[in-house]
């Protein structure tokens, strides 16, 4: 692997290609976030803008899965909550 | 180190921290370290739900308890962040080649 090879295929390179794009992030605690990716690092810490968080939950005695959403103009996500990151166009 | 530097630029600004136990705390960022531990001043939290924090002005948060940090978008230069991310990605690829 050479340094000039910008198409090298480390897993994190997939996230690099999503910079300035809409991404879908699945998080711990039945949460998902969609927003525009502005920064990330090796821990999968991220900064998203115009993000919409969806939280899935069930109420007692009901198998129905409900969801609620929250919006944030600019949010930092700590990497230890991140399960997966994908181009939002794939979802 | 990217986010450490990023948060250093936000010192003395107001941020809202959401913890993994769902507590949300708004306050002025006073300091930050490499683990993203925070020191917040003049905090306000949802005290009807969490009355523990009603008398607290100033606190330390261990970075590992943080889920999100909400930031005022006017304080963030997104182009600068993206460039810094690409530079950091390059640098860490370089480290691996160098055997670090």
N, CA and C atoms of all chains as a GROMACS GRO file, in nm:
protein
  573
    1UNK      N    1   0.086  -0.119   0.000
    1UNK     CA    2   0.000   0.000   0.000
    1UNK      C    3   0.089   0.124   0.000
    2UNK      N    4   0.071   0.210  -0.097
    2UNK     CA    5   0.154   0.329  -0.102
    2UNK      C    6   0.075   0.450  -0.057
    3UNK      N    7   0.144   0.549  -0.011
    3UNK     CA    8   0.080   0.667   0.046
    3UNK      C    9   0.000   0.743  -0.061
    4UNK      N   10   0.048   0.739  -0.185
    4UNK     CA   11  -0.018   0.814  -0.289
    4UNK      C   12  -0.146   0.745  -0.338
    5UNK      N   13  -0.164   0.619  -0.294
    5UNK     CA   14  -0.280   0.543  -0.340
    5UNK      C   15  -0.405   0.587  -0.263
    6UNK      N   16  -0.476   0.688  -0.317
    6UNK     CA   17  -0.590   0.742  -0.243
    6UNK      C   18  -0.712   0.651  -0.252
    7UNK      N   19  -0.708   0.548  -0.336
    7UNK     CA   20  -0.821   0.454  -0.343
    7UNK      C   21  -0.797   0.334  -0.253
    8UNK      N   22  -0.696   0.341  -0.165
    8UNK     CA   23  -0.671   0.230  -0.073
    8UNK      C   24  -0.798   0.201   0.006
    9UNK      N   25  -0.817   0.076   0.043
    9UNK     CA   26  -0.949   0.040   0.094
    9UNK      C   27  -0.945  -0.005   0.238
   10UNK      N   28  -0.916   0.088   0.325
   10UNK     CA   29  -0.936   0.065   0.466
   10UNK      C   30  -1.083   0.091   0.496
   11UNK      N   31  -1.137   0.027   0.598
   11UNK     CA   32  -1.279   0.052   0.629
   11UNK      C   33  -1.312   0.200   0.647
   12UNK      N   34  -1.223   0.273   0.715
   12UNK     CA   35  -1.255   0.414   0.741
   12UNK      C   36  -1.255   0.500   0.614
   13UNK      N   37  -1.191   0.448   0.507
   13UNK     CA   38  -1.193   0.524   0.380
   13UNK      C   39  -1.335   0.537   0.327
   14UNK      N   40  -1.419   0.439   0.359
   14UNK     CA   41  -1.560   0.448   0.316
   14UNK      C   42  -1.628   0.569   0.380
   15UNK      N   43  -1.591   0.597   0.504
   15UNK     CA   44  -1.649   0.714   0.571
   15UNK      C   45  -1.592   0.842   0.511
   16UNK      N   46  -1.462   0.836   0.476
   16UNK     CA   47  -1.401   0.957   0.417
   16UNK      C   48  -1.474   0.998   0.290
   17UNK      N   49  -1.515   0.898   0.211
   17UNK     CA   50  -1.586   0.927   0.086
   17UNK      C   51  -1.724   0.988   0.110
   18UNK      N   52  -1.773   0.976   0.234
   18UNK     CA   53  -1.905   1.033   0.267
   18UNK      C   54  -1.896   1.177   0.317
   19UNK      N   55  -1.774   1.231   0.332
   19UNK     CA   56  -1.760   1.370   0.380
   19UNK      C   57  -1.838   1.462   0.288
   20UNK      N   58  -1.912   1.557   0.349
   20UNK     CA   59  -1.993   1.653   0.275
   20UNK      C   60  -2.114   1.586   0.206
   21UNK      N   61  -2.146   1.464   0.247
   21UNK     CA   62  -2.263   1.394   0.191
   21UNK      C   63  -2.360   1.361   0.305
   22UNK      N   64  -2.482   1.327   0.267
   22UNK     CA   65  -2.580   1.280   0.365
   22UNK      C   66  -2.541   1.138   0.408
   23UNK      N   67  -2.533   1.116   0.537
   23UNK     CA   68  -2.502   0.982   0.586
   23UNK      C   69  -2.611   0.933   0.681
   24UNK      N   70  -2.618   0.801   0.690
   24UNK     CA   71  -2.708   0.733   0.783
   24UNK      C   72  -2.621   0.667   0.889
   25UNK      N   73  -2.647   0.696   1.014
   25UNK     CA   74  -2.567   0.638   1.123
   25UNK      C   75  -2.661   0.561   1.215
   26UNK      N   76  -2.632   0.434   1.235
   26UNK     CA   77  -2.709   0.355   1.332
   26UNK      C   78  -2.634   0.356   1.464
   27UNK      N   79  -2.709   0.382   1.571
   27UNK     CA   80  -2.646   0.402   1.701
   27UNK      C   81  -2.702   0.307   1.806
   28UNK      N   82  -2.627   0.293   1.912
   28UNK     CA   83  -2.673   0.213   2.026
   28UNK      C   84  -2.798   0.278   2.087
   29UNK      N   85  -2.879   0.198   2.153
   29UNK     CA   86  -2.998   0.250   2.219
   29UNK      C   87  -3.112   0.273   2.122
   30UNK      N   88  -3.121   0.190   2.015
   30UNK     CA   89  -3.230   0.200   1.916
   30UNK      C   90  -3.244   0.340   1.859
   31UNK      N   91  -3.134   0.392   1.815
   31UNK     CA   92  -3.134   0.526   1.758
   31UNK      C   93  -3.070   0.526   1.622
   32UNK      N   94  -3.119   0.614   1.536
   32UNK     CA   95  -3.057   0.634   1.405
   32UNK      C   96  -3.045   0.782   1.381
   33UNK      N   97  -2.946   0.822   1.304
   33UNK     CA   98  -2.927   0.964   1.277
   33UNK      C   99  -2.895   0.979   1.128
   34UNK      N  100  -2.962   1.076   1.064
   34UNK     CA  101  -2.930   1.108   0.925
   34UNK      C  102  -2.889   1.254   0.920
   35UNK      N  103  -2.780   1.284   0.853
   35UNK     CA  104  -2.736   1.423   0.843
   35UNK      C  105  -2.617   1.432   0.751
   36UNK      N  106  -2.569   1.557   0.732
   36UNK     CA  107  -2.455   1.579   0.644
   36UNK      C  108  -2.326   1.567   0.725
   37UNK      N  109  -2.235   1.482   0.678
   37UNK     CA  110  -2.113   1.454   0.754
   37UNK      C  111  -2.007   1.561   0.728
   38UNK      N  112  -1.955   1.620   0.836
   38UNK     CA  113  -1.850   1.721   0.821
   38UNK      C  114  -1.717   1.678   0.876
   39UNK      N  115  -1.717   1.585   0.972
   39UNK     CA  116  -1.590   1.542   1.030
   39UNK      C  117  -1.605   1.405   1.093
   40UNK      N  118  -1.496   1.331   1.096
   40UNK     CA  119  -1.495   1.202   1.165
   40UNK      C  120  -1.350   1.176   1.206
   41UNK      N  121  -1.331   1.079   1.296
   41UNK     CA  122  -1.194   1.036   1.326
   41UNK      C  123  -1.190   0.884   1.342
   42UNK      N  124  -1.077   0.832   1.385
   42UNK     CA  125  -1.057   0.687   1.392
   42UNK      C  126  -1.149   0.619   1.494
   43UNK      N  127  -1.205   0.696   1.588
   43UNK     CA  128  -1.298   0.637   1.686
   43UNK      C  129  -1.442   0.640   1.636
   44UNK      N  130  -1.462   0.692   1.514
   44UNK     CA  131  -1.598   0.716   1.461
   44UNK      C  132  -1.671   0.827   1.537
   45UNK      N  133  -1.598   0.913   1.607
   45UNK     CA  134  -1.659   1.038   1.650
   45UNK      C  135  -1.695   1.113   1.522
   46UNK      N  136  -1.808   1.184   1.522
   46UNK     CA  137  -1.851   1.251   1.400
   46UNK      C  138  -1.918   1.384   1.431
   47UNK      N  139  -1.916   1.474   1.332
   47UNK     CA  140  -1.998   1.594   1.339
   47UNK      C  141  -2.092   1.593   1.219
   48UNK      N  142  -2.222   1.605   1.246
   48UNK     CA  143  -2.324   1.611   1.140
   48UNK      C  144  -2.398   1.743   1.150
   49UNK      N  145  -2.441   1.794   1.034
   49UNK     CA  146  -2.527   1.913   1.036
   49UNK      C  147  -2.665   1.876   0.984
   50UNK      N  148  -2.763   1.957   1.018
   50UNK     CA  149  -2.904   1.934   0.981
   50UNK      C  150  -2.943   1.788   1.005
   51UNK      N  151  -2.914   1.742   1.124
   51UNK     CA  152  -2.931   1.600   1.155
   51UNK      C  153  -3.071   1.573   1.209
   52UNK      N  154  -3.124   1.459   1.172
   52UNK     CA  155  -3.252   1.412   1.226
   52UNK      C  156  -3.226   1.280   1.297
   53UNK      N  157  -3.257   1.278   1.425
   53UNK     CA  158  -3.239   1.156   1.504
   53UNK      C  159  -3.374   1.088   1.516
   54UNK      N  160  -3.378   0.958   1.493
   54UNK     CA  161  -3.501   0.880   1.513
   54UNK      C  162  -3.476   0.783   1.628
   55UNK      N  163  -3.563   0.786   1.726
   55UNK     CA  164  -3.552   0.697   1.842
   55UNK      C  165  -3.669   0.599   1.836
   56UNK      N  166  -3.638   0.471   1.840
   56UNK     CA  167  -3.742   0.368   1.835
   56UNK      C  168  -3.769   0.318   1.975
   57UNK      N  169  -3.897   0.296   2.005
   57UNK     CA  170  -3.931   0.248   2.139
   57UNK      C  171  -4.062   0.170   2.134
   58UNK      N  172  -4.086   0.092   2.236
   58UNK     CA  173  -4.215   0.023   2.250
   58UNK      C  174  -4.276   0.066   2.382
   59UNK      N  175  -4.409   0.066   2.384
   59UNK     CA  176  -4.477   0.095   2.510
   59UNK      C  177  -4.511  -0.036   2.579
   60UNK      N  178  -4.529  -0.027   2.708
   60UNK     CA  179  -4.557  -0.148   2.786
   60UNK      C  180  -4.681  -0.219   2.733
   61UNK      N  181  -4.676  -0.352   2.731
   61UNK     CA  182  -4.788  -0.437   2.691
   61UNK      C  183  -4.827  -0.418   2.545
   62UNK      N  184  -4.737  -0.364   2.464
   62UNK     CA  185  -4.769  -0.350   2.322
   62UNK      C  186  -4.648  -0.388   2.240
   63UNK      N  187  -4.664  -0.477   2.141
   63UNK     CA  188  -4.549  -0.516   2.059
   63UNK      C  189  -4.517  -0.413   1.950
   64UNK      N  190  -4.603  -0.314   1.935
   64UNK     CA  191  -4.588  -0.216   1.827
   64UNK      C  192  -4.464  -0.129   1.850
   65UNK      N  193  -4.382  -0.114   1.745
   65UNK     CA  194  -4.263  -0.029   1.757
   65UNK      C  195  -4.297   0.113   1.714
   66UNK      N  196  -4.278   0.206   1.804
   66UNK     CA  197  -4.307   0.346   1.773
   66UNK      C  198  -4.176   0.420   1.757
   67UNK      N  199  -4.182   0.539   1.698
   67UNK     CA  200  -4.060   0.618   1.686
   67UNK      C  201  -4.092   0.766   1.705
   68UNK      N  202  -3.991   0.838   1.750
   68UNK     CA  203  -4.003   0.983   1.756
   68UNK      C  204  -3.875   1.042   1.700
   69UNK      N  205  -3.882   1.162   1.647
   69UNK     CA  206  -3.763   1.221   1.586
   69UNK      C  207  -3.726   1.351   1.657
   70UNK      N  208  -3.597   1.381   1.650
   70UNK     CA  209  -3.547   1.506   1.706
   70UNK      C  210  -3.454   1.566   1.601
   71UNK      N  211  -3.455   1.696   1.588
   71UNK     CA  212  -3.366   1.759   1.491
   71UNK      C  213  -3.256   1.837   1.562
   72UNK      N  214  -3.141   1.844   1.498
   72UNK     CA  215  -3.033   1.925   1.552
   72UNK      C  216  -2.958   1.989   1.437
   73UNK      N  217  -2.929   2.118   1.448
   73UNK     CA  218  -2.861   2.189   1.339
   73UNK      C  219  -2.716   2.144   1.326
   74UNK      N  220  -2.651   2.117   1.439
   74UNK     CA  221  -2.509   2.077   1.436
   74UNK      C  222  -2.486   1.990   1.559
   75UNK      N  223  -2.443   1.867   1.535
   75UNK     CA  224  -2.428   1.777   1.649
   75UNK      C  225  -2.300   1.695   1.636
   76UNK      N  226  -2.233   1.678   1.751
   76UNK     CA  227  -2.118   1.589   1.762
   76UNK      C  228  -2.170   1.457   1.817
   77UNK      N  229  -2.133   1.344   1.754
   77UNK     CA  230  -2.172   1.212   1.802
   77UNK      C  231  -2.048   1.142   1.853
   78UNK      N  232  -2.051   1.093   1.976
   78UNK     CA  233  -1.936   1.020   2.028
   78UNK      C  234  -1.930   0.881   1.965
   79UNK      N  235  -1.810   0.843   1.922
   79UNK     CA  236  -1.792   0.721   1.843
   79UNK      C  237  -1.831   0.592   1.911
   80UNK      N  238  -1.825   0.588   2.045
   80UNK     CA  239  -1.855   0.460   2.110
   80UNK      C  240  -2.002   0.421   2.101
   81UNK      N  241  -2.089   0.515   2.058
   81UNK     CA  242  -2.231   0.481   2.037
   81UNK      C  243  -2.259   0.433   1.895
   82UNK      N  244  -2.161   0.446   1.807
   82UNK     CA  245  -2.187   0.421   1.665
   82UNK      C  246  -2.184   0.271   1.634
   83UNK      N  247  -2.286   0.222   1.564
   83UNK     CA  248  -2.287   0.081   1.519
   83UNK      C  249  -2.248   0.073   1.372
   84UNK      N  250  -2.309   0.153   1.286
   84UNK     CA  251  -2.271   0.151   1.144
   84UNK      C  252  -2.293   0.287   1.082
   85UNK      N  253  -2.218   0.311   0.974
   85UNK     CA  254  -2.227   0.436   0.899
   85UNK      C  255  -2.246   0.399   0.753
   86UNK      N  256  -2.340   0.466   0.686
   86UNK     CA  257  -2.363   0.435   0.546
   86UNK      C  258  -2.403   0.562   0.472
   87UNK      N  259  -2.381   0.562   0.344
   87UNK     CA  260  -2.430   0.667   0.258
   87UNK      C  261  -2.582   0.669   0.270
   88UNK      N  262  -2.643   0.786   0.296
   88UNK     CA  263  -2.787   0.789   0.319
   88UNK      C  264  -2.865   0.747   0.195
   89UNK      N  265  -2.804   0.754   0.076
   89UNK     CA  266  -2.870   0.714  -0.047
   89UNK      C  267  -2.898   0.564  -0.049
   90UNK      N  268  -2.822   0.487   0.031
   90UNK     CA  269  -2.841   0.341   0.034
   90UNK      C  270  -2.956   0.298   0.121
   91UNK      N  271  -3.012   0.390   0.198
   91UNK     CA  272  -3.112   0.346   0.296
   91UNK      C  273  -3.254   0.380   0.250
   92UNK      N  274  -0.703   1.356   1.752
   92UNK     CA  275  -0.681   1.491   1.807
   92UNK      C  276  -0.770   1.595   1.740
   93UNK      N  277  -0.834   1.556   1.627
   93UNK     CA  278  -0.916   1.651   1.552
   93UNK      C  279  -1.026   1.712   1.638
   94UNK      N  280  -1.100   1.625   1.710
   94UNK     CA  281  -1.213   1.677   1.786
   94UNK      C  282  -1.168   1.751   1.911
   95UNK      N  283  -1.052   1.712   1.965
   95UNK     CA  284  -0.994   1.787   2.077
   95UNK      C  285  -0.968   1.931   2.031
   96UNK      N  286  -0.904   1.947   1.915
   96UNK     CA  287  -0.877   2.082   1.863
   96UNK      C  288  -1.007   2.155   1.833
   97UNK      N  289  -1.102   2.080   1.775
   97UNK     CA  290  -1.232   2.140   1.741
   97UNK      C  291  -1.300   2.198   1.865
   98UNK      N  292  -1.304   2.117   1.972
   98UNK     CA  293  -1.372   2.165   2.093
   98UNK      C  294  -1.293   2.276   2.163
   99UNK      N  295  -1.161   2.276   2.144
   99UNK     CA  296  -1.085   2.388   2.202
   99UNK      C  297  -1.128   2.520   2.140
  100UNK      N  298  -1.170   2.516   2.010
  100UNK     CA  299  -1.216   2.641   1.948
  100UNK      C  300  -1.353   2.682   2.003
  101UNK      N  301  -1.422   2.591   2.073
  101UNK     CA  302  -1.556   2.622   2.124
  101UNK      C  303  -1.556   2.661   2.271
  102UNK      N  304  -1.436   2.674   2.330
  102UNK     CA  305  -1.428   2.714   2.470
  102UNK      C  306  -1.493   2.852   2.489
  103UNK      N  307  -1.568   2.866   2.600
  103UNK     CA  308  -1.644   2.987   2.634
  103UNK      C  309  -1.771   3.002   2.551
  104UNK      N  310  -1.807   2.900   2.474
  104UNK     CA  311  -1.934   2.904   2.401
  104UNK      C  312  -2.034   2.813   2.472
  105UNK      N  313  -2.162   2.836   2.442
  105UNK     CA  314  -2.266   2.754   2.504
  105UNK      C  315  -2.291   2.627   2.422
  106UNK      N  316  -2.292   2.514   2.488
  106UNK     CA  317  -2.320   2.386   2.422
  106UNK      C  318  -2.424   2.309   2.504
  107UNK      N  319  -2.487   2.211   2.439
  107UNK     CA  320  -2.580   2.123   2.509
  107UNK      C  321  -2.527   1.982   2.498
  108UNK      N  322  -2.506   1.919   2.612
  108UNK     CA  323  -2.450   1.783   2.616
  108UNK      C  324  -2.562   1.686   2.648
  109UNK      N  325  -2.576   1.582   2.566
  109UNK     CA  326  -2.672   1.475   2.598
  109UNK      C  327  -2.591   1.354   2.642
  110UNK      N  328  -2.621   1.305   2.763
  110UNK     CA  329  -2.547   1.192   2.817
  110UNK      C  330  -2.616   1.061   2.781
  111UNK      N  331  -2.544   0.953   2.801
  111UNK     CA  332  -2.598   0.821   2.768
  111UNK      C  333  -2.713   0.781   2.859
  112UNK      N  334  -2.729   0.848   2.974
  112UNK     CA  335  -2.846   0.820   3.059
  112UNK      C  336  -2.960   0.917   3.031
  113UNK      N  337  -2.956   0.983   2.913
  113UNK     CA  338  -3.061   1.073   2.863
  113UNK      C  339  -3.067   1.209   2.933
  114UNK      N  340  -2.979   1.236   3.026
  114UNK     CA  341  -2.976   1.370   3.088
  114UNK      C  342  -2.920   1.469   2.986
  115UNK      N  343  -2.985   1.583   2.974
  115UNK     CA  344  -2.932   1.689   2.886
  115UNK      C  345  -2.890   1.807   2.970
  116UNK      N  346  -2.770   1.853   2.949
  116UNK     CA  347  -2.714   1.964   3.027
  116UNK      C  348  -2.666   2.071   2.933
  117UNK      N  349  -2.717   2.193   2.953
  117UNK     CA  350  -2.671   2.306   2.874
  117UNK      C  351  -2.576   2.388   2.960
  118UNK      N  352  -2.469   2.435   2.902
  118UNK     CA  353  -2.377   2.516   2.981
  118UNK      C  354  -2.266   2.574   2.896
  119UNK      N  355  -2.184   2.655   2.958
  119UNK     CA  356  -2.071   2.716   2.888
  119UNK      C  357  -1.951   2.623   2.899
  120UNK      N  358  -1.893   2.590   2.785
  120UNK     CA  359  -1.777   2.501   2.784
  120UNK      C  360  -1.657   2.576   2.841
  121UNK      N  361  -1.601   2.525   2.950
  121UNK     CA  362  -1.490   2.594   3.014
  121UNK      C  363  -1.356   2.530   2.979
  122UNK      N  364  -1.356   2.396   2.969
  122UNK     CA  365  -1.232   2.334   2.923
  122UNK      C  366  -1.257   2.192   2.874
  123UNK      N  367  -1.157   2.139   2.805
  123UNK     CA  368  -1.170   2.011   2.735
  123UNK      C  369  -1.033   1.944   2.737
  124UNK      N  370  -1.029   1.811   2.741
  124UNK     CA  371  -0.899   1.745   2.731
  124UNK      C  372  -0.903   1.639   2.620
  125UNK      N  373  -0.793   1.566   2.608
  125UNK     CA  374  -0.779   1.471   2.496
  125UNK      C  375  -0.881   1.357   2.500
  126UNK      N  376  -0.936   1.327   2.619
  126UNK     CA  377  -1.039   1.222   2.629
  126UNK      C  378  -1.178   1.278   2.604
  127UNK      N  379  -1.184   1.407   2.570
  127UNK     CA  380  -1.310   1.479   2.555
  127UNK      C  381  -1.389   1.483   2.686
  128UNK      N  382  -1.317   1.478   2.800
  128UNK     CA  383  -1.378   1.516   2.927
  128UNK      C  384  -1.408   1.665   2.918
  129UNK      N  385  -1.516   1.709   2.980
  129UNK     CA  386  -1.558   1.848   2.970
  129UNK      C  387  -1.568   1.912   3.108
  130UNK      N  388  -1.547   2.042   3.111
  130UNK     CA  389  -1.584   2.120   3.228
  130UNK      C  390  -1.686   2.222   3.180
  131UNK      N  391  -1.804   2.223   3.244
  131UNK     CA  392  -1.911   2.315   3.206
  131UNK      C  393  -1.938   2.410   3.321
  132UNK      N  394  -1.974   2.534   3.287
  132UNK     CA  395  -2.004   2.636   3.386
  132UNK      C  396  -2.146   2.687   3.361
  133UNK      N  397  -2.208   2.745   3.462
  133UNK     CA  398  -2.344   2.801   3.451
  133UNK      C  399  -2.441   2.704   3.388
  134UNK      N  400  -2.447   2.583   3.439
  134UNK     CA  401  -2.526   2.481   3.371
  134UNK      C  402  -2.675   2.496   3.403
  135UNK      N  403  -2.756   2.448   3.307
  135UNK     CA  404  -2.898   2.429   3.333
  135UNK      C  405  -2.934   2.292   3.278
  136UNK      N  406  -3.008   2.214   3.357
  136UNK     CA  407  -3.050   2.081   3.314
  136UNK      C  408  -3.200   2.072   3.335
  137UNK      N  409  -3.258   1.965   3.281
  137UNK     CA  410  -3.401   1.943   3.299
  137UNK      C  411  -3.426   1.903   3.444
  138UNK      N  412  -3.447   2.002   3.534
  138UNK     CA  413  -3.447   1.972   3.677
  138UNK      C  414  -3.579   1.913   3.726
  139UNK      N  415  -3.687   1.919   3.645
  139UNK     CA  416  -3.809   1.852   3.689
  139UNK      C  417  -3.788   1.702   3.684
  140UNK      N  418  -3.713   1.657   3.583
  140UNK     CA  419  -3.687   1.514   3.568
  140UNK      C  420  -3.564   1.472   3.650
  141UNK      N  421  -3.469   1.560   3.660
  141UNK     CA  422  -3.343   1.526   3.728
  141UNK      C  423  -3.312   1.632   3.834
  142UNK      N  424  -3.382   1.630   3.948
  142UNK     CA  425  -3.360   1.736   4.046
  142UNK      C  426  -3.222   1.734   4.111
  143UNK      N  427  -3.145   1.628   4.088
  143UNK     CA  428  -3.010   1.618   4.146
  143UNK      C  429  -2.923   1.739   4.110
  144UNK      N  430  -2.950   1.795   3.992
  144UNK     CA  431  -2.857   1.896   3.942
  144UNK      C  432  -2.903   2.038   3.972
  145UNK      N  433  -3.011   2.050   4.052
  145UNK     CA  434  -3.074   2.182   4.069
  145UNK      C  435  -2.977   2.282   4.133
  146UNK      N  436  -2.891   2.237   4.222
  146UNK     CA  437  -2.802   2.329   4.294
  146UNK      C  438  -2.664   2.338   4.231
  147UNK      N  439  -2.645   2.267   4.120
  147UNK     CA  440  -2.511   2.260   4.062
  147UNK      C  441  -2.492   2.372   3.961
  148UNK      N  442  -2.377   2.439   3.971
  148UNK     CA  443  -2.346   2.549   3.881
  148UNK      C  444  -2.247   2.504   3.774
  149UNK      N  445  -2.156   2.418   3.820
  149UNK     CA  446  -2.033   2.400   3.747
  149UNK      C  447  -1.995   2.254   3.763
  150UNK      N  448  -1.968   2.184   3.653
  150UNK     CA  449  -1.941   2.041   3.668
  150UNK      C  450  -1.840   1.988   3.567
  151UNK      N  451  -1.793   1.869   3.600
  151UNK     CA  452  -1.701   1.794   3.515
  151UNK      C  453  -1.778   1.675   3.460
  152UNK      N  454  -1.765   1.648   3.331
  152UNK     CA  455  -1.829   1.530   3.272
  152UNK      C  456  -1.720   1.441   3.216
  153UNK      N  457  -1.718   1.315   3.259
  153UNK     CA  458  -1.625   1.220   3.200
  153UNK      C  459  -1.671   1.193   3.057
  154UNK      N  460  -1.578   1.204   2.963
  154UNK     CA  461  -1.611   1.196   2.821
  154UNK      C  462  -1.688   1.071   2.783
  155UNK      N  463  -1.661   0.959   2.849
  155UNK     CA  464  -1.723   0.832   2.809
  155UNK      C  465  -1.874   0.832   2.829
  156UNK      N  466  -1.927   0.923   2.911
  156UNK     CA  467  -2.072   0.927   2.936
  156UNK      C  468  -2.148   1.009   2.832
  157UNK      N  469  -2.075   1.070   2.741
  157UNK     CA  470  -2.139   1.161   2.645
  157UNK      C  471  -2.196   1.081   2.528
  158UNK      N  472  -2.318   1.114   2.490
  158UNK     CA  473  -2.374   1.056   2.367
  158UNK      C  474  -2.363   1.160   2.255
  159UNK      N  475  -2.419   1.278   2.276
  159UNK     CA  476  -2.413   1.384   2.175
  159UNK      C  477  -2.370   1.516   2.239
  160UNK      N  478  -2.315   1.603   2.156
  160UNK     CA  479  -2.297   1.742   2.196
  160UNK      C  480  -2.358   1.828   2.088
  161UNK      N  481  -2.460   1.904   2.123
  161UNK     CA  482  -2.524   1.992   2.026
  161UNK      C  483  -2.453   2.128   2.030
  162UNK      N  484  -2.424   2.179   1.909
  162UNK     CA  485  -2.343   2.300   1.896
  162UNK      C  486  -2.420   2.400   1.812
  163UNK      N  487  -2.403   2.527   1.841
  163UNK     CA  488  -2.462   2.630   1.757
  163UNK      C  489  -2.389   2.629   1.621
  164UNK      N  490  -2.463   2.607   1.510
  164UNK     CA  491  -2.396   2.591   1.379
  164UNK      C  492  -2.319   2.716   1.335
  165UNK      N  493  -2.355   2.833   1.389
  165UNK     CA  494  -2.283   2.954   1.347
  165UNK      C  495  -2.140   2.955   1.400
  166UNK      N  496  -2.109   2.866   1.496
  166UNK     CA  497  -1.974   2.863   1.553
  166UNK      C  498  -1.882   2.766   1.479
  167UNK      N  499  -1.936   2.698   1.376
  167UNK     CA  500  -1.860   2.591   1.313
  167UNK      C  501  -1.831   2.624   1.168
  168UNK      N  502  -1.704   2.616   1.130
  168UNK     CA  503  -1.665   2.631   0.990
  168UNK      C  504  -1.657   2.491   0.929
  169UNK      N  505  -1.763   2.453   0.855
  169UNK     CA  506  -1.773   2.315   0.808
  169UNK      C  507  -1.664   2.280   0.706
  170UNK      N  508  -1.624   2.378   0.624
  170UNK     CA  509  -1.520   2.350   0.525
  170UNK      C  510  -1.388   2.318   0.594
  171UNK      N  511  -1.359   2.397   0.697
  171UNK     CA  512  -1.236   2.377   0.774
  171UNK      C  513  -1.237   2.238   0.838
  172UNK      N  514  -1.352   2.198   0.891
  172UNK     CA  515  -1.365   2.066   0.954
  172UNK      C  516  -1.340   1.954   0.855
  173UNK      N  517  -1.399   1.968   0.735
  173UNK     CA  518  -1.382   1.862   0.635
  173UNK      C  519  -1.237   1.851   0.592
  174UNK      N  520  -1.173   1.965   0.573
  174UNK     CA  521  -1.031   1.962   0.534
  174UNK      C  522  -0.948   1.896   0.645
  175UNK      N  523  -0.979   1.932   0.768
  175UNK     CA  524  -0.903   1.876   0.881
  175UNK      C  525  -0.925   1.725   0.890
  176UNK      N  526  -1.047   1.680   0.862
  176UNK     CA  527  -1.077   1.535   0.863
  176UNK      C  528  -0.995   1.462   0.758
  177UNK      N  529  -0.991   1.520   0.637
  177UNK     CA  530  -0.915   1.455   0.529
  177UNK      C  531  -0.767   1.451   0.565
  178UNK      N  532  -0.718   1.561   0.623
  178UNK     CA  533  -0.576   1.567   0.660
  178UNK      C  534  -0.546   1.462   0.767
  179UNK      N  535  -0.636   1.448   0.864
  179UNK     CA  536  -0.613   1.350   0.970
  179UNK      C  537  -0.618   1.207   0.915
  180UNK      N  538  -0.710   1.184   0.819
  180UNK     CA  539  -0.720   1.050   0.758
  180UNK      C  540  -0.590   1.016   0.685
  181UNK      N  541  -0.536   1.115   0.612
  181UNK     CA  542  -0.408   1.097   0.542
  181UNK      C  543  -0.296   1.069   0.641
  182UNK      N  544  -0.294   1.148   0.749
  182UNK     CA  545  -0.186   1.136   0.847
  182UNK      C  546  -0.189   0.998   0.911
  183UNK      N  547  -0.308   0.945   0.944
  183UNK     CA  548  -0.312   0.814   1.011
  183UNK      C  549  -0.278   0.703   0.912
  184UNK      N  550  -0.310   0.722   0.783
  184UNK     CA  551  -0.267   0.624   0.682
  184UNK      C  552  -0.115   0.625   0.672
  185UNK      N  553  -0.057   0.745   0.678
  185UNK     CA  554   0.088   0.760   0.674
  185UNK      C  555   0.156   0.693   0.790
  186UNK      N  556   0.094   0.703   0.910
  186UNK     CA  557   0.151   0.641   1.030
  186UNK      C  558   0.162   0.491   1.013
  187UNK      N  559   0.057   0.431   0.949
  187UNK     CA  560   0.058   0.286   0.935
  187UNK      C  561   0.170   0.241   0.842
  188UNK      N  562   0.190   0.319   0.735
  188UNK     CA  563   0.297   0.286   0.641
  188UNK      C  564   0.432   0.300   0.710
  189UNK      N  565   0.441   0.404   0.792
  189UNK     CA  566   0.565   0.428   0.865
  189UNK      C  567   0.589   0.328   0.976
  190UNK      N  568   0.494   0.239   1.002
  190UNK     CA  569   0.513   0.134   1.102
  190UNK      C  570   0.482   0.178   1.243
  191UNK      N  571   0.411   0.290   1.260
  191UNK     CA  572   0.374   0.335   1.394
  191UNK      C  573   0.255   0.257   1.448
   0.00000   0.00000   0.00000
